[in-house]
Amino acid sequence: MTRAESRGEAPYPPLVPERLPLPGPSYLKELELAVGERSYRIGMARPSEAPDGWWMAVLWVADHDSVISFRDVAPPAGPPPDPPLARLGPGVAGGLSGLILEDAGRLQMRLATVVPADDPDRPWRVPLALRMAFRFEPARAATMRPNEIAETVQAAIGRAILGLSRR
């Protein structure tokens, strides 16, 4: 409880809401994501490729009317203390194993939330919308159509998000 709440005053509203409005139609067919008894949809904006080879896109998870919060996919016992991206990253890397380029022993992958958490001590209170960038293994990516790559990324992130609720 904050000092303002203990005095009966309303606390400051958060700078970033836990939920965001839907960003618009998904570039790909939305994937269904069932977490417990709740059902969500995973959408993705049209990916782009930078001249330096980074493949970039924005992905979100929504219910019927808004982008959900990471807390909506947290384990039933409550969100763990570490940030959701620390748990999501290894799942995404594993799901895209062999497709992500490795350079000097590091996977060429970047994941970030679209908006930062208001309170660093509560990193799960942020909309589940991700900015992502990957550099793909050239030989492997050359055998896939652009939509196949996007669908593969969308499915891998969906599996990784399901893993968040099970830990």
N, C-alpha and C positions, 0 to 999 in steps of 0.2 A: 504494500500500500504506500502510495506517495504521500508526502507531507500535505499536499493540497487536498487529497482524498480524506486524510485523517481530520482535516479541519472542516470537512463537509463541502469543500469547493470542488468544482468540476476540474478534472485534470486537463492539460493541454491536449487538443486533438493530435493524433499522429500526423506527421508530415506526409507519410506515404500510407495510403490505406492498405489493409491486408488483401483486399480484393480489387481487381481492376475491371473496367467494362470490357466486353468482348472486343478484340481488335479488328474483327471483320471476318470475311470468309477465309477458310484455310486453303492454301495452295494444293494440298493433297487431301484425299478423303480422310476425314477425321477418324482416328482410331478410338475404339471403346476401351476404357480403362475401368475395371471393377476393383474397388478398394473396399473390402468388407462388403457391406450391403449397399454401398453408394456406387453410383456409376458416373463416370466423367468422360470427356472427349479430349483427345490430344490433337491440336491443330498446329500447322506450321505455315509461316509466311514463305513467299517465294524465295528460294535460296539465290545467292549471288556468288560469283567467284572473283576474287581480287586478282590483279595482275601478278602478284607474288605467289599465287597458287592456293591461297586460303579460301576454303569453301565456307560461307557464312549464312546463317539463318536465325530466325527467331521462332521459338516453339513455346506453346502455352498449353495449360490444362484447364479446362472449364467445365462447369456444370451447365444447367440450362440457361443461366442468365449472366454469369460473370466468370472471370479468371479466378480460380480458387487460390487459397493460401497453401503454402507448404505444410501448415499445421493440419490441413484436411487429409494429407497422406502420411502423417506421422504415425508411429506405432500406437496401438490402443492405450498403452501405458503413459503416453505423452511423448513429446519431442525429446530426443536425447540432447545432451549439452553441446555436442559439436555441431557446426553448421551443416545444413542439408547438402550443400555442394561438396563437402568433404566426404560424404557418404555416396553421393550421386556420381561423382567423378570416376571412381574405380568401377562402378557398374556399367557406366557408358563405355569406358575403355575396354572392359571385358566383352561387352556386347558388340563392339566394333573391332575386335581383335583381328589383326591381319589386314584391315582396311586402312587404319590410321598409320601415317608415315612415322617412322622413328628416325630421329636425327640426333646424333651424339648421345644415344642412350635415353632420349626423352621423346615421349609421344607428342606429336604436334596436334594438340587439342586444347581448346580454351572454352571454359564454361563460366558464365556469369549470370546473375539475375538481371532482369531488365531494370529494376530499381533496387537500390541498396536498402538494407534493413534500417529502419529508424533507430532501433536500439541494438547495438552490436551484441548485447547479452541475450537478445531474443531473436536469433537469426531465422527462426522458423516462421516468424510473423511477417512474411513478405509474399507477394503474389508469385505463383508458380508459373513464371514466364521467364524463359532463358534466352540469352544471347549465346550463340555457340559458333565456334570456328574450328575447322579441321583442315589439315593438309593430308590428303589421301595418298596411299601407295600408288604411284603412277601406273604400274602394270595392272594392278587390280582394278583401279578406277576406270581404266581404258576399256575394260570388258563390260562395264555397266552403263546403262542409259542414265541420264541425269535424274529422271524420276525414280529409278531403282535406287540410286544413292540416297536420295531424300527419303524414300520409304524405309530403307535400311536404317538410317539415322533415327527416324521417327519411332520405329519399332524398338530399337535398342534403348532409346531413352525411356520409352514406355515400360520396358522390362526393369530398367534401373529404378524408375519411380515406384513400381510395385515393390521392389526390394526395400525401399525406404520404410514402408509400412510394416515390414516383417521383422525388423531388427529390434 
